[in-house]
Amino acid sequence: MRARRVFRSCLGLLLVVAPAQAQHLLPSPPPIPPARLARGTLSFDGHSSLGDFVGTTDSVRGDMTGGPDLAAVRGWVEAPVATLHTGKGRRDRDLRSSMEVDTFPTMRFDLEGVTPGDAQGDSRPWRVTGTLSIHGVTREVDLAGRVWPGADTIRVRTDFPLNLKDYRIGGLSKMLGVLKMHEHIEVHVDLVFAATPAP
């Protein structure tokens, strides 16, 4: 009887210790190297009284620090507002006028924190916090997205709603109110960073 109790105690201890030891033996993910934006697109889905449209630019630049893991990464991304194109010259001119590109030429995101989720295939979900600066207004944002880490590159993508009035962007009505752009848009960001060579 006593031997059976001892056996059960040893078995219980093994069930507690073995998973911890197995976790310790698992290889840790490789560190994230410093990287510079290699290519990327920033786009938005706009809605107006005359129909929906898309504005997009690939004139994006940015840098990303390295770190022991994704949670330690910081960085920034920015794009010139004047490079956004919607496919119609007049609408592009109205967009630049509403965004006052001569006074506020750049939109920028500064990354302040990353909370990675569990890996799912070759990618993993994450949430990022930081500041988004548009039209002279800077606001704290919390965004969800996905990241695809590779050997020498890391791809990140996020999609999020944005209210233009939160950034004091006016001039949404044109032609005596016949054309009206809605203040709610959907923003899409797709970026690929490439590791920078060590000095």
Solvent accessible surface area in square Angstrom, and as a share of the most:
residue,aa,sasa,rsa
1,M,169,0.75
2,R,182,0.66
3,A,79,0.61
4,R,141,0.51
5,R,133,0.49
6,V,81,0.46
7,F,133,0.55
8,R,154,0.56
9,S,77,0.49
10,C,79,0.47
11,L,78,0.39
12,G,32,0.31
13,L,116,0.58
14,L,108,0.54
15,L,119,0.59
16,V,110,0.63
17,V,57,0.32
18,A,40,0.31
19,P,79,0.50
20,A,65,0.51
21,Q,107,0.48
22,A,55,0.42
23,Q,124,0.55
24,H,154,0.69
25,L,142,0.70
26,L,108,0.54
27,P,121,0.76
28,S,94,0.61
29,P,92,0.58
30,P,104,0.65
31,P,95,0.60
32,I,23,0.11
33,P,56,0.35
34,P,74,0.46
35,A,4,0.03
36,R,146,0.53
37,L,20,0.10
38,A,61,0.47
39,R,159,0.58
40,G,10,0.10
41,T,63,0.37
42,L,30,0.15
43,S,21,0.14
44,F,15,0.06
45,D,41,0.21
46,G,0,0.00
47,H,48,0.21
48,S,16,0.11
49,S,65,0.42
50,L,126,0.63
51,G,35,0.34
52,D,109,0.57
53,F,19,0.08
54,V,79,0.46
55,G,0,0.00
56,T,60,0.35
57,T,7,0.04
58,D,107,0.56
59,S,51,0.33
60,V,22,0.12
61,R,147,0.54
62,G,3,0.03
63,D,41,0.21
64,M,17,0.08
65,T,68,0.39
66,G,22,0.21
67,G,17,0.17
68,P,97,0.61
69,D,64,0.33
70,L,15,0.07
71,A,45,0.35
72,A,39,0.30
73,V,3,0.02
74,R,93,0.34
75,G,17,0.16
76,W,55,0.19
77,V,25,0.14
78,E,23,0.10
79,A,1,0.01
80,P,58,0.36
81,V,1,0.01
82,A,46,0.35
83,T,35,0.20
84,L,7,0.03
85,H,96,0.43
86,T,13,0.07
87,G,74,0.71
88,K,127,0.54
89,G,45,0.43
90,R,152,0.55
91,R,63,0.23
92,D,11,0.06
93,R,150,0.55
94,D,35,0.18
95,L,25,0.12
96,R,64,0.24
97,S,72,0.47
98,S,16,0.10
99,M,12,0.06
100,E,82,0.37
101,V,26,0.15
102,D,142,0.74
103,T,90,0.53
104,F,60,0.25
105,P,75,0.47
106,T,56,0.33
107,M,19,0.09
108,R,76,0.28
109,F,37,0.15
110,D,42,0.22
111,L,29,0.14
112,E,86,0.39
113,G,15,0.15
114,V,17,0.10
115,T,93,0.54
116,P,42,0.26
117,G,25,0.24
118,D,119,0.62
119,A,73,0.57
120,Q,105,0.47
121,G,80,0.77
122,D,110,0.57
123,S,8,0.05
124,R,62,0.23
125,P,39,0.24
126,W,19,0.07
127,R,117,0.43
128,V,10,0.06
129,T,59,0.35
130,G,0,0.00
131,T,21,0.12
132,L,18,0.09
133,S,30,0.19
134,I,15,0.08
135,H,18,0.08
136,G,57,0.55
137,V,17,0.09
138,T,85,0.49
139,R,103,0.38
140,E,130,0.58
141,V,27,0.15
142,D,82,0.43
143,L,18,0.09
144,A,48,0.37
145,G,15,0.14
146,R,74,0.27
147,V,1,0.00
148,W,64,0.22
149,P,63,0.40
150,G,47,0.45
151,A,99,0.77
152,D,99,0.51
153,T,63,0.37
154,I,9,0.05
155,R,85,0.31
156,V,25,0.14
157,R,80,0.29
158,T,12,0.07
159,D,70,0.36
160,F,24,0.10
161,P,112,0.70
162,L,15,0.07
163,N,36,0.19
164,L,13,0.06
165,K,123,0.52
166,D,59,0.31
167,Y,6,0.02
168,R,182,0.67
169,I,6,0.03
170,G,41,0.39
171,G,45,0.43
172,L,19,0.09
173,S,58,0.37
174,K,50,0.21
175,M,93,0.42
176,L,187,0.93
177,G,46,0.44
178,V,95,0.55
179,L,34,0.17
180,K,88,0.37
181,M,29,0.13
182,H,83,0.37
183,E,40,0.18
184,H,104,0.46
185,I,11,0.06
186,E,62,0.28
187,V,12,0.07
188,H,46,0.20
189,V,24,0.14
190,D,30,0.16
191,L,8,0.04
192,V,17,0.09
193,F,9,0.04
194,A,34,0.27
195,A,35,0.27
196,T,45,0.26
197,P,123,0.77
198,A,93,0.72
199,P,184,1.15
